């Protein structure tokens, strides 16, 4: 029987393979929105479109408000909301980020002091602002939001309890370069006691939004939005350096020598890499330290920018200096080993836990007997914001944790549930990445009976039931999938199995498995999984299992994968597991159970412990 069982691998990776290189990134001309206005105006070098014209976006709710006393034209209007309302936009690509800048400048609207308003702002499950109050000043809040396979996103404004209004004067929301953050690359996780592990902050299972807190041009001046491709503001380091007289400012008159795969022009502007603080070798101290106030007990993303603008010639690969975080973690920086030319920008990324005292400090230090200049060019500190899991769907507005499944071609809808149930439950899987791609995406293709199909698996928060709530609501045309996968190009297939054939009763070929999972899959678990898949691919509905049978088979598959390999009879890799269970035991599985109240839980299904106590398989890892 021909099977398209593993075609999901193609769809999953093809989206990544079709992302074009953005080394020549150009800032998009959208979205720059003049809220509460029907006029387009120029502000900081960009044209902000009046939202009442809304040529390429939409919004729900809100009234326009006018402030004729504002100094800047962009702040003369605002959109005021008295209930939950939103702007609905679309990113230029998938698996990337959108930079969102929100402008707030309060005034009096219909007798309401907007300076006293308190409200929440959220985007795609990320609560960006909670009980936010602008006060009496003009404020610009910046966020960087991850975009998955669903390009549409919604910026939502909700008045807080007890507050009558929310408002916004202007919105900037544009797609960033795909390579702005390294996908699937581990960063050292640092606390005040030193390194405590590694983290992959850009992956399907642990994607974070970023809230910039500090962007520091070390050794230089202010950098405004018109001098940064991504419209970022950078400030001098002088207020943060502990002993300013121990370091010297250095300036480079030329142009940084950008080289792949190191920093690009959008990672930081030229002016960041053309200035630095340098520790004079004749100085009486060996370290220079910067101290930054932050929230307590929060994770931060720290990016340190380097460019050797001091050395007259390329240093040896062993020449180095130290970069410290909290004085208990040391990263040895070797520019001559990392790059092969002078004035080449590069950076290091870290995840840093703030401490009870509410600060993060970094230092640069000399290594005795080493000729490498000690310097630092720039520093970024961003709060990491985990997805709350509460997302308003595009169709019904219900709030729940979502896992979106892209649709595939046409062989029996229940198989998507199979893939999700097994892969989500497979807790033993290790995260691995090659070539900067993600190998543990939570997006699994579905296969339905029409050219329009997809599945939305809704795992409601704090729901103890093992049975997911299934809602068919997202629709993607099959032609879009063909385009995204290059017509299911076989060159994109992982491993030797690919499309392959699956025969009942034969040992699964391990080449059919994702190569990064080889050696980690229990053959019995894989065999039972494929047997279940085979049943789901039967020609008629009468031959295929119902949904409850499928879900419980997957529970059994997971138990086989997790159990201790102690060579008990049911764990013999040469045995067909499903055929070795006695018929009396099979009769007691959930799909065969009667309606005995002692065998069911509140949802009408036997509990996991009841079923697997009958199978006598322990819950081991």
VENJOCOR-V750155 format. One record per residue. RES is the residue in three letters. PHI is phi in radians with two decimals (* if undefined). Layout:
res=RES phi=PHI
res=RES phi=PHI
This chain:
res=UNK phi=*
res=UNK phi=-1.19
res=UNK phi=-2.26
res=UNK phi=-1.77
res=UNK phi=-0.94
res=UNK phi=-1.84
res=UNK phi=-1.15
res=UNK phi=-1.07
res=UNK phi=-1.11
res=UNK phi=-1.11
res=UNK phi=-1.10
res=UNK phi=-1.13
res=UNK phi=-1.57
res=UNK phi=-1.12
res=UNK phi=-1.05
res=UNK phi=-1.28
res=UNK phi=-1.20
res=UNK phi=-1.62
res=UNK phi=-1.26
res=UNK phi=-1.35
res=UNK phi=-1.14
res=UNK phi=-2.01
res=UNK phi=-1.11
res=UNK phi=-1.83
res=UNK phi=-0.99
res=UNK phi=-2.08
res=UNK phi=-1.10
res=UNK phi=-1.10
res=UNK phi=-1.61
res=UNK phi=-2.49
res=UNK phi=-1.82
res=UNK phi=-2.20
res=UNK phi=-2.07
res=UNK phi=-1.62
res=UNK phi=-1.30
res=UNK phi=1.27
res=UNK phi=-2.46
res=UNK phi=-1.89
res=UNK phi=-1.96
res=UNK phi=-1.64
res=UNK phi=-2.31
res=UNK phi=-1.70
res=UNK phi=-2.56
res=UNK phi=0.84
res=UNK phi=1.44
res=UNK phi=-2.17
res=UNK phi=-1.56
res=UNK phi=-1.66
res=UNK phi=-1.50
res=UNK phi=-1.04
res=UNK phi=-1.22
res=UNK phi=-1.31
res=UNK phi=-1.43
res=UNK phi=0.47
res=UNK phi=-1.25
res=UNK phi=-2.40
res=UNK phi=-2.71
res=UNK phi=-2.44
res=UNK phi=-2.54
res=UNK phi=-2.16
res=UNK phi=1.35
res=UNK phi=1.57
res=UNK phi=-2.19
res=UNK phi=-1.38
res=UNK phi=-2.32
res=UNK phi=-2.11
res=UNK phi=-2.21
res=UNK phi=-1.29
res=UNK phi=-1.66
res=UNK phi=-1.20
res=UNK phi=-1.23
res=UNK phi=-1.72
res=UNK phi=-1.06
res=UNK phi=-1.10
res=UNK phi=-1.78
res=UNK phi=-1.41
res=UNK phi=-2.31
res=UNK phi=-2.68
res=UNK phi=-1.88
res=UNK phi=-1.90
res=UNK phi=-2.05
res=UNK phi=-1.84
res=UNK phi=-2.64
res=UNK phi=-0.97
res=UNK phi=-2.51
res=UNK phi=-2.73
res=UNK phi=-1.83
res=UNK phi=-1.94
res=UNK phi=-2.22
res=UNK phi=-2.50
res=UNK phi=-1.28
res=UNK phi=-1.38
res=UNK phi=-2.79
res=UNK phi=-1.95
res=UNK phi=0.90
res=UNK phi=-2.46
res=UNK phi=-2.34
res=UNK phi=-2.10
res=UNK phi=-1.58
res=UNK phi=-2.06
res=UNK phi=-2.02
res=UNK phi=-1.94
res=UNK phi=-1.83
res=UNK phi=-2.27
res=UNK phi=-2.44
res=UNK phi=-1.31
res=UNK phi=-2.73
res=UNK phi=-1.65
res=UNK phi=-2.20
res=UNK phi=0.88
res=UNK phi=1.41
res=UNK phi=-1.73
res=UNK phi=-1.39
res=UNK phi=-1.12
res=UNK phi=-1.16
res=UNK phi=-1.73
res=UNK phi=-1.12
res=UNK phi=-2.22
res=UNK phi=-2.75
res=UNK phi=-1.87
res=UNK phi=-2.28
res=UNK phi=-2.40
res=UNK phi=-2.46
res=UNK phi=0.88
res=UNK phi=1.55
res=UNK phi=-1.77
res=UNK phi=-1.45
res=UNK phi=-1.40
res=UNK phi=-2.35
res=UNK phi=-2.25
res=UNK phi=0.89
res=UNK phi=-1.31
res=UNK phi=-2.21
res=UNK phi=-1.25
res=UNK phi=1.37
res=UNK phi=-1.78
res=UNK phi=-1.97
res=UNK phi=-1.45
res=UNK phi=-2.27
res=UNK phi=-2.06
res=UNK phi=-1.86
res=UNK phi=-2.01
res=UNK phi=-2.50
res=UNK phi=-2.17
res=UNK phi=-1.95
res=UNK phi=-1.27
res=UNK phi=-2.04
res=UNK phi=-1.59
res=UNK phi=-1.44
res=UNK phi=-1.64
res=UNK phi=-1.26
res=UNK phi=-1.29
res=UNK phi=-2.55
res=UNK phi=-2.24
res=UNK phi=-1.66
res=UNK phi=-1.96
res=UNK phi=-2.02
res=UNK phi=-2.35
res=UNK phi=-1.01
res=UNK phi=-1.23
res=UNK phi=-1.04
res=UNK phi=1.58
res=UNK phi=-1.90
res=UNK phi=-1.60
res=UNK phi=-2.50
res=UNK phi=-2.28
res=UNK phi=-2.75
res=UNK phi=-2.70
res=UNK phi=-1.62
res=UNK phi=-2.71
res=UNK phi=-2.31
res=UNK phi=-2.03
res=UNK phi=-2.59
res=UNK phi=-2.33
res=UNK phi=-1.30
res=UNK phi=-1.55
res=UNK phi=-1.07
res=UNK phi=-1.03
res=UNK phi=-1.54
res=UNK phi=-1.03
res=UNK phi=-2.14
res=UNK phi=-1.39
res=UNK phi=-1.36
res=UNK phi=1.27
res=UNK phi=-1.89
res=UNK phi=-1.35
res=UNK phi=-2.00
res=UNK phi=-1.09
res=UNK phi=-1.75
res=UNK phi=-2.01
res=UNK phi=-2.21
res=UNK phi=-1.17
res=UNK phi=-1.67
res=UNK phi=2.14
res=UNK phi=-1.30
res=UNK phi=-2.07
res=UNK phi=2.63
res=UNK phi=-2.24
res=UNK phi=-2.36
res=UNK phi=-1.84
res=UNK phi=-1.53
res=UNK phi=-2.07
res=UNK phi=-2.66
res=UNK phi=-1.13
res=UNK phi=-1.59
res=UNK phi=-2.55
res=UNK phi=-1.43
res=UNK phi=-2.09
res=UNK phi=-1.56
res=UNK phi=-2.09
res=UNK phi=-2.02
res=UNK phi=-1.07
res=UNK phi=-1.93
res=UNK phi=-2.34
res=UNK phi=-2.24
res=UNK phi=-1.98
res=UNK phi=-1.60
res=UNK phi=-1.32
res=UNK phi=1.43
res=UNK phi=-2.28
res=UNK phi=-1.79
res=UNK phi=-1.06
res=UNK phi=-2.13
res=UNK phi=-1.54
res=UNK phi=-1.10
res=UNK phi=-1.33
res=UNK phi=-1.96
res=UNK phi=-2.30
res=UNK phi=-0.97
res=UNK phi=-1.69
res=UNK phi=0.99
res=UNK phi=-1.78
res=UNK phi=-1.76
res=UNK phi=-2.10
res=UNK phi=-2.05
res=UNK phi=-1.14
res=UNK phi=-1.58
res=UNK phi=-0.95
res=UNK phi=-1.22
res=UNK phi=-1.97
res=UNK phi=-1.33
res=UNK phi=-1.36
res=UNK phi=-2.16
res=UNK phi=-1.10
res=UNK phi=-1.33
res=UNK phi=-1.54
res=UNK phi=-2.28
res=UNK phi=-1.99
res=UNK phi=-1.36
res=UNK phi=-2.14
res=UNK phi=-2.28
res=UNK phi=-1.94
res=UNK phi=-1.48
res=UNK phi=-1.50
res=UNK phi=-1.97
res=UNK phi=-0.96
res=UNK phi=-1.69
res=UNK phi=-1.19
res=UNK phi=-2.43
res=UNK phi=-1.31
res=UNK phi=-1.74
res=UNK phi=-1.55
res=UNK phi=-1.10
res=UNK phi=-1.90
res=UNK phi=-1.12
res=UNK phi=-1.48
res=UNK phi=-1.16
res=UNK phi=-2.81
res=UNK phi=-1.18
res=UNK phi=-0.88
res=UNK phi=-1.13
res=UNK phi=-1.26
res=UNK phi=-1.38
res=UNK phi=-1.59
res=UNK phi=-2.26
res=UNK phi=-2.85
res=UNK phi=-1.70
res=UNK phi=-2.13
res=UNK phi=-1.55
res=UNK phi=-1.08
res=UNK phi=-1.06
res=UNK phi=-1.52
res=UNK phi=-1.15
res=UNK phi=-1.40
res=UNK phi=-1.95
res=UNK phi=-1.95
res=UNK phi=-2.37
res=UNK phi=-2.17
res=UNK phi=-2.17
res=UNK phi=-2.10
res=UNK phi=-2.16
res=UNK phi=-2.24
res=UNK phi=-1.31
res=UNK phi=-2.45
res=UNK phi=-1.19
res=UNK phi=-1.38
res=UNK phi=0.96
res=UNK phi=-2.27
res=UNK phi=-1.54
res=UNK phi=-2.20
res=UNK phi=-1.65
res=UNK phi=-2.08
res=UNK phi=-2.05
res=UNK phi=-1.80
res=UNK phi=-1.74
res=UNK phi=-2.27
res=UNK phi=-2.81
res=UNK phi=-1.31
res=UNK phi=-1.80
res=UNK phi=-1.84
res=UNK phi=-1.12
res=UNK phi=-1.36
res=UNK phi=-2.57
res=UNK phi=-1.15
res=UNK phi=-1.43
res=UNK phi=-1.15
res=UNK phi=-1.15
res=UNK phi=-1.56
res=UNK phi=-1.21
res=UNK phi=-2.74
res=UNK phi=-2.48
res=UNK phi=-1.82
res=UNK phi=-2.07
res=UNK phi=-1.92
res=UNK phi=-2.19
res=UNK phi=1.05
res=UNK phi=1.15
res=UNK phi=-1.87
res=UNK phi=-2.18
res=UNK phi=-2.20
res=UNK phi=-1.94
res=UNK phi=-1.49
res=UNK phi=-1.73
res=UNK phi=-2.15
res=UNK phi=-1.01
res=UNK phi=-1.17
res=UNK phi=-1.50
res=UNK phi=-1.48
res=UNK phi=-2.13
res=UNK phi=-2.02
res=UNK phi=-2.69
res=UNK phi=-1.45
res=UNK phi=0.94
res=UNK phi=-1.69
res=UNK phi=-1.25
res=UNK phi=-2.68
res=UNK phi=-2.57
res=UNK phi=-2.17
res=UNK phi=-1.95
res=UNK phi=-2.47
res=UNK phi=-1.90
res=UNK phi=-2.19
res=UNK phi=-1.49
res=UNK phi=-1.27
res=UNK phi=-2.02
res=UNK phi=-1.05
res=UNK phi=-1.30
res=UNK phi=1.33
res=UNK phi=-2.66
res=UNK phi=-2.22
res=UNK phi=-2.16
res=UNK phi=-2.27
res=UNK phi=-2.50
res=UNK phi=-2.07
res=UNK phi=-2.55
res=UNK phi=-1.41
res=UNK phi=-1.88
res=UNK phi=-0.97
res=UNK phi=1.31
res=UNK phi=-1.96
res=UNK phi=-1.66
res=UNK phi=-1.22
res=UNK phi=-1.03
res=UNK phi=-1.70
res=UNK phi=-2.69
res=UNK phi=-2.54
res=UNK phi=-1.78
res=UNK phi=-2.80
res=UNK phi=-2.58
res=UNK phi=-2.12
res=UNK phi=-2.24
res=UNK phi=-2.26
res=UNK phi=-1.25
res=UNK phi=-1.59
res=UNK phi=-2.04
res=UNK phi=-1.36
res=UNK phi=-1.11
res=UNK phi=-1.30
res=UNK phi=1.46
res=UNK phi=-1.82
res=UNK phi=-2.21
res=UNK phi=-1.38
res=UNK phi=-1.27
res=UNK phi=-1.37
res=UNK phi=-1.81
res=UNK phi=-2.15
res=UNK phi=1.31
res=UNK phi=-1.30
res=UNK phi=-1.77
res=UNK phi=-2.95
res=UNK phi=-1.40
res=UNK phi=-2.00
res=UNK phi=-2.28
res=UNK phi=-1.59
res=UNK phi=-2.00
res=UNK phi=-1.33
res=UNK phi=-1.41
res=UNK phi=-2.12
res=UNK phi=-1.50
res=UNK phi=-2.96
res=UNK phi=-2.52
res=UNK phi=2.08
res=UNK phi=-1.06
res=UNK phi=-1.19
res=UNK phi=-1.08
res=UNK phi=-1.23
res=UNK phi=-0.93
res=UNK phi=-1.00
res=UNK phi=-1.11
res=UNK phi=-1.13
res=UNK phi=-1.03
res=UNK phi=-1.32
res=UNK phi=-1.24
res=UNK phi=-1.17
res=UNK phi=-1.31
res=UNK phi=-1.35
res=UNK phi=-1.34
res=UNK phi=-1.46
res=UNK phi=-1.13
res=UNK phi=-1.66
res=UNK phi=-1.41
res=UNK phi=-2.41
res=UNK phi=-2.44
res=UNK phi=-2.28
res=UNK phi=1.11
res=UNK phi=1.33
res=UNK phi=-1.76
res=UNK phi=-1.73
res=UNK phi=-1.90
res=UNK phi=-2.23
res=UNK phi=-1.15
res=UNK phi=-1.61
res=UNK phi=-1.78
res=UNK phi=-2.03
res=UNK phi=-1.12
res=UNK phi=-2.04
res=UNK phi=-2.19
res=UNK phi=-2.12
res=UNK phi=-1.82
res=UNK phi=-2.49
res=UNK phi=-1.27
res=UNK phi=-1.91
res=UNK phi=-2.61
res=UNK phi=-3.04
res=UNK phi=-2.33
res=UNK phi=-2.02
res=UNK phi=-1.63
res=UNK phi=-1.82
res=UNK phi=-1.72
res=UNK phi=-1.20
res=UNK phi=-1.05
res=UNK phi=1.10
res=UNK phi=-1.56
res=UNK phi=-1.39
res=UNK phi=-1.19
res=UNK phi=-1.35
res=UNK phi=-1.70
res=UNK phi=-1.28
res=UNK phi=-1.53
res=UNK phi=-1.80
res=UNK phi=-2.28
res=UNK phi=-1.51
res=UNK phi=-2.42
res=UNK phi=-1.48
res=UNK phi=-2.26
res=UNK phi=-2.26
res=UNK phi=-1.27
res=UNK phi=-1.05
res=UNK phi=-1.12
res=UNK phi=-1.15
res=UNK phi=-1.20
res=UNK phi=-1.02
res=UNK phi=-1.17
res=UNK phi=-1.18
res=UNK phi=-1.83
res=UNK phi=0.97
res=UNK phi=1.02
res=UNK phi=0.96
res=UNK phi=-0.98
res=UNK phi=-1.16
res=UNK phi=-1.15
res=UNK phi=-1.56
res=UNK phi=-1.25
res=UNK phi=-1.51
res=UNK phi=1.31
res=UNK phi=-1.55
res=UNK phi=-1.26
res=UNK phi=0.97
res=UNK phi=-1.25
res=UNK phi=0.95
res=UNK phi=-2.24
res=UNK phi=-2.13
res=UNK phi=-1.96
res=UNK phi=-1.11
res=UNK phi=1.51
res=UNK phi=-1.72
res=UNK phi=-1.21
res=UNK phi=-1.04
res=UNK phi=-1.31
res=UNK phi=-1.15
res=UNK phi=-1.18
res=UNK phi=-1.34
res=UNK phi=-1.56
res=UNK phi=-0.77
res=UNK phi=-1.01
res=UNK phi=-1.40
res=UNK phi=-1.89
res=UNK phi=-1.02
res=UNK phi=1.49
res=UNK phi=-1.87
res=UNK phi=-1.67
res=UNK phi=-1.13
res=UNK phi=-0.97
res=UNK phi=-1.10
res=UNK phi=-1.11
res=UNK phi=-1.14
res=UNK phi=-1.09
res=UNK phi=-1.11
res=UNK phi=-1.07
res=UNK phi=-1.20
res=UNK phi=-1.09
res=UNK phi=-1.14
res=UNK phi=-1.05
res=UNK phi=-1.03
res=UNK phi=-1.10
res=UNK phi=-1.25
res=UNK phi=-1.70
res=UNK phi=-1.05
res=UNK phi=-1.22
res=UNK phi=-2.07
res=UNK phi=-1.11
res=UNK phi=-1.12
res=UNK phi=-1.45
res=UNK phi=-1.52
res=UNK phi=-1.30
res=UNK phi=-1.39
res=UNK phi=-1.10
res=UNK phi=-1.12
res=UNK phi=-1.04
res=UNK phi=-1.10
res=UNK phi=-1.10
res=UNK phi=-1.30
res=UNK phi=-1.04
res=UNK phi=-1.19
res=UNK phi=-1.04
res=UNK phi=-1.15
res=UNK phi=-1.00
res=UNK phi=-1.13
res=UNK phi=-1.10
res=UNK phi=-1.08
res=UNK phi=-1.22
res=UNK phi=-1.54
res=UNK phi=-1.23
res=UNK phi=-1.22
res=UNK phi=-1.46
res=UNK phi=-2.11
res=UNK phi=1.08
res=UNK phi=-1.22
res=UNK phi=-0.91
res=UNK phi=-1.32
res=UNK phi=-1.87
res=UNK phi=-1.19
res=UNK phi=-1.22
res=UNK phi=-1.66
res=UNK phi=-1.83
res=UNK phi=-1.37
res=UNK phi=-0.99
res=UNK phi=-1.14
res=UNK phi=-1.53
res=UNK phi=-1.48
res=UNK phi=-1.25
res=UNK phi=-1.15
res=UNK phi=-1.10
res=UNK phi=-1.15
res=UNK phi=-1.24
res=UNK phi=-1.05
res=UNK phi=-1.10
res=UNK phi=-1.65
res=UNK phi=-1.18
res=UNK phi=-0.95
res=UNK phi=-1.22
res=UNK phi=-1.97
res=UNK phi=-1.22
res=UNK phi=-1.55
res=UNK phi=-1.65
res=UNK phi=-1.02
res=UNK phi=-1.05
res=UNK phi=-1.27
res=UNK phi=-1.80
res=UNK phi=-2.18
res=UNK phi=-1.74
res=UNK phi=-1.06
res=UNK phi=-1.53
res=UNK phi=1.65
res=UNK phi=-2.13
res=UNK phi=-1.10
res=UNK phi=-1.30
res=UNK phi=-1.04
res=UNK phi=-1.12
res=UNK phi=-1.16
res=UNK phi=-1.12
res=UNK phi=-1.47
res=UNK phi=-1.22
res=UNK phi=-1.21
res=UNK phi=-1.37
res=UNK phi=1.01
res=UNK phi=-1.95
res=UNK phi=-1.36
res=UNK phi=-1.46
res=UNK phi=-2.03
res=UNK phi=-2.03
